[in-house]
Amino acid sequence: MTEFSTDTQALIRPDFSSPFIEIGREEWARLAGETPMPLTEAEIEAFRGLGELLDLREVSEVYRPLSRLLNEYAQGVREVHRRTRGFLHREQDRPSPFVLGIAGSVAVGKSTVARILRDLLARWPETPQVQLVTTDGFLYPNAELERRGISHRKGFPESYDRRALMRFVSQVKAGMPEVRVPHYSHLIYDIVPDEYTIVRNPDILIVEGLNVLQPPSNERPLAVSDLFDFSIYVDARTSDIERWYQDRFLKLKDGAFADPSSYFRRFAGLDEEQARALAHEFWKGINEPNLVENIRPTRARASLVLRKEADHRVQKVLLRKL
């Protein structure tokens, strides 16, 4: 049995104890029905992450039916909110935004999934205002990570200002007209002082990040995932994710790392063998432990799991039973 089969056995076994319905790609693609395909090949090209295989067929067969499902959920939540406001005699209150969480490992492609869904969901007439926020903006600045002695654990749950993230999502859900998110630069690998993304009353808010599905704890009895209306986990074999991570590192070495402002500019001169060895070291020392200890254990908490194969294509969808 492969590692991937072992990892997902608890999710997909066909007995009544599984909380998920397993849907193969062909069956899933048919669920799009008559849903229009609003994106062109040129637009999809702009979504491609480094090394990801993404084309019109993948978007049509995987993300088009997913956008239809999410639109159904968003309309359902809106109806529940309408009835609740009626029950409370507060019909004048603005409906709360639909909040979608997207989780998964480094290099698994969750950012690409988030960007595709942002544009697809914005094409539905019921949800024209869709905003995407990544949890990178809630990382502590490098100076604070160093002060706490956890610079080597950047990306682990404790490296985020979870209180600020919770406050942000709560304020958006409460209908605040403007909420600010700190800006994180991947070029300088740090929070940019006095730069912010402004979120203004979206119909849908997408929150994407490594650890967004972390459960509550005794110390923190409310988790940000408790505020999600729907959540997605992007899944793949660990060996495939490591290969994607190494391939991405090599592409960055020849691209963004060469920028004089890049935090990683010292790696731009490495040859391919050296770069792969360093990427493997980073993976084994940081990213894989974070995946095994913190990220993958949250997979079963998702509303839906997208299961990728070695070519980055989604082959199965696991949908939580109602």
N, C-alpha and C positions, 0 to 999 in steps of 0.2 A: 504493500500500500504506500502511495506517495505521501510526502509530508503534507501536501495541500489537502489530500483526502482526509488525513488524520486531523488537520486543523479544523476542517469544516464539518466533521462527522456529526458533532452535536447539533449543528444547525440544520442539516439537510436529511437526516435519517427519516425514512418515510412512515414512521409510526406516529401515533397520536400524541406522543410526548414532545415532539418538536413544535416550537412556536412559529415556525416559518413554513410557507408554501414554496416549493422549488419550481421555478418556471424556466424551461429551456429557451434558448435564444429565438428559435423559430416561432414558438408559441408566443413569446413575449412580443416579438415584432408585429404579430398579427393584432395585438391589442391596441395598436395605434389607431386602428379603424380608419376613419376618413380625416383624421387629424392632418391639417396641412403641413407641408415641409417648408418653413419660411426662410431657412438659411441656404445660401448658395455655397458652392465649393470654395469660392474666393473668401467668403466670410469664415468658413470652417478652417481654412489655412491659417487664419490669424489666431485660432484657438489652440493650435498644436503646441504642446509642451515639447521640451527638448527630448527628441528621440521617440516621441509617441506616434503610433500609427493611428491617424484619425482621418476619416474620409466621409463623404456624403452618405455612404451606406451605413457606416457605424452610427452616425448621428440619427439617420432615419430609423434604423432597426432597434436601437437601444434607447436613445434619448428622446425621440419623438413620443413613443408610448409613455415614457417616464414623465414627460411634461404634461401629458394628458392626465395621468394619475394624480400628479401634484396639483393640477388645476382643479380636479374633483375634490381633493382634500381641502384646498384653499377655499373653495366655494362652500363646502360643508362646514368648515370652521366659521366662516363668515355668517352662515345661517344660524349656527349655535349662538354666536355672539349677538345676533339680532334678536333672537328669542330671549336671551338672558337680559338684554337691555329692556325689552318689553316687560319682562317679569319684574324688573326693578323700577319700571317707569322712568327709565333714563334713555329714551329713544334718541335724544340729541347727542349723546356721546359718540365720538368717532370710533369705528371698529378698530380693534387691535390688529396690527400687521400679522400676517402668517409668517412664522419663523421656521426656517429650514436649516438644519445643521448637517454639515458634510465632514466626515472624519476619515482617517486612513494614514498610512505610513508616509514618511518622506519618499518621494520619487514614484509613488504608486499612481499618480495622475489625478488626485482629488482636486487640484486647482483647475485643471482643464475641465473636469466634470462641472465644477461650480460655475465657470465662465459660460459653458454651453447652456446650462440650465438657466442662468441669469438671462441670456438673450432669448431663449425659447419661451420662458415664462412671461417675459415682457411682451411677447406677441399675442398673448391671450387678451381679449378685450376686458376681462374682469380684473386683470392684474397688470396694468401697463407700467406701474412704477416698481421696479425691482432693483434692490441695491445689494451689493456683495461686499462683505467685510471679512478679512482674514484675521485670525487671532495673533498674527505676527505683531500687530500694533500694540498688543497687550503684553509682549515680552518686556521684562525689566531691561532698562538700558544696560549696556555692557559694564559701565562703571558700578552699577548696583549689583549686577551678577558677581562681579569681582569682589565687591565688599562683602557679599554673603558667602563667598567661597564656592560658588556653583557655576562658574563660567564653563566648566567642562560638561555641565548638564543642561546646556541651552537646548530648549525644545522639550525637556522633561516637564511634568506638571508644575513643579515648584519654581520654574523659571518664568512663569507668567504671573502677572498681577490679576489673579482670579477675582478679586473683589471688584476691581475696575471693570473687568469683562462682564461680571454679573450686573453691575450697576448700569452699564451701557445697554445690555439687552433689555433689562427691566424698564429703562427709560424709553426705549423704542416701543416696547409693548404697551407702555402707559400712554403713548401718544404725544410725547414731547415733540414740539415742532422741529427742533434741531438738536442733534446729539453728535458730539465730536469723538473721533477715533484717532489716536496718535498714529503718525505715519512711520512705517518701518521701511528702511532701504536695504534691499539685498546687496546692493553695490558696496555700501560701507558696513553692512552687517550690524546695523544698530538702529535705534530709534532716532529720528531726525528731530531735533529740538524745535518746538514752535511750529510744526507742520502737522496738519490734521486732515482727515477725510470727514466730510459733513454728511450725515444721514438725515434726510428730511422726509418724514411721514411716508415710508414706502408701503405699498400693498404687500410686498413680500420682502423679507430680509433674509439673505443667505449668509450664514456664519460658517466659515470653512477653517479647519485647523486640525492639528495632530490629535489633540486631547479634548475635543469639544464634547465627547460622550462620557467623560469621567463621571462616576457616580457620586452621590453625596457621601459625606463621612461624618463621624462624630464631631470633628472640628468644624466642618462645613456642612451643615444639615441641608442646605439647598445648593444644588449644582446648576450650572448654566443650561445643561441638557434638560432640566425640568421645565424650562421655558420654551422648548422647541415644540412645534406642532407636528413636525415630521423630521426624520433623520436618516441619513444615508451613510453607509460604511463602504469604502472602496477597498476591495480585498484582492490578494494575489499570493502566490507562493513566496516565501521569504527569499529563496534563491533567485527567483525572477526579479524581485524588487531590488536585491543587491546588484544584479547585473544592470538594471535600468539606472540605478544610482551611479554606478561606475561610468556607464556610457554618458550620462548627463554631466558628470564631473569632467570628463575629457572634452566635451563640447564647450563647457564653460571655460576650461583652461585655454582653449583656442579662441574664445570670444570675450566674455565679460571680464575674465580675470586679467586680461591684457590692459584694461582701462587703468590709467595711473591712479584713479581714485578708489579702485577696488581694494577691499580688505584682503582679498586673496591674491593680490598681484604677485606675491612672492612665489606662487605656484605656477605662474604662466610659462616659466622657462623649463618646466619638467618635461622629460620625454614621455612617451606613452607608457612604457613599463613602470617608470617612477610614479606617474600619475595614477595608474591603476593600483599600485601598491599602497599609495597614500589613501586613495578612496576606500580601499579594502580596510585599511586601518581605522579610518573614520567610521566606516559602517560597523565594524566589529566592536569598536570602543564606545560608540555613541548611539547610532541610529538603530542597530539591531536590538541592543538592550532596552531602548525606549519602546520599540515595537513590541517586544516580548513581554516586558514588565507592565507597560501602561496602555498602549494603544490597542493591540489585538484583544486584550481581555474585555474591551468595551464593545466589541463587534456585536455580541448578542443583544446589546441594548438598542441597536438600530432598528428603525422601522423597515428598512430595506437594505440589502447587501448586493452590491454589484461585484460579481466574481470574474476577474480577468484571467486570461491564459497568458502564455509566454509572449505572445505577439501583441499584448496590450489590449486585445479585443475582449469585450464582455461576452461570456458564453452562457452564464446562468444568472438569474435574478432570484434572490430569496426575499420574499415579502412576508412580513409579520402577519399572522392570522388575526382577524378581527374577533 
